[in-house]
Amino acid sequence: MSDPTNPFAAMMRMGQDMAKTMNPALEAFTPKGFENLMPTMSAEMMEAFMGKTLNPEGLDAKTRLLLTLTGLTIQGAQAESQIRITVRHLVEAGATKQEIAETIAQAAMFGGVPAMSKAMELATEVLDAPTEEEDE
């Protein structure tokens, strides 16, 4: 990317310079830092927005999030931030570690073992992280 004739590299460098000019803190921004910008919704809020509040006969928020985790895993577990955010929300929605692990394992049939392994690794990062209650 250091090739001065590479137009993509020049465009990226220009974008980074603009971001640093607008907000110097963006110089050290990483994609993983994005996860910290998105708070975990409460179980009640998730149920209201994507659960049975508007559709009493539909899927609850936990089930929808488990399906989301399945899809993210089948796609190759490439969306690392999204997987970690989904697992974080699943815990808040009441999913157990066993349910999360089984969901990822089931997805291996469609996405392959490497995708399952990567998703399990990402989920484990979230599940093993200290909670706010443990920090206090």
Secondary structure, DSSP 8 states (H G I E B T S, - for coil): ---TT-HHHHHHHHHHHHHHHH-GGGGG--TTHHHHHS----HHHHHHHHSSSS-TTS--HHHHHHHHHHHHHHTTS--HHHHHHHHHHHHHTT--HHHHHHHHHHHHHHH-HHHHHHHHHHHHHHHHS--HHHH-
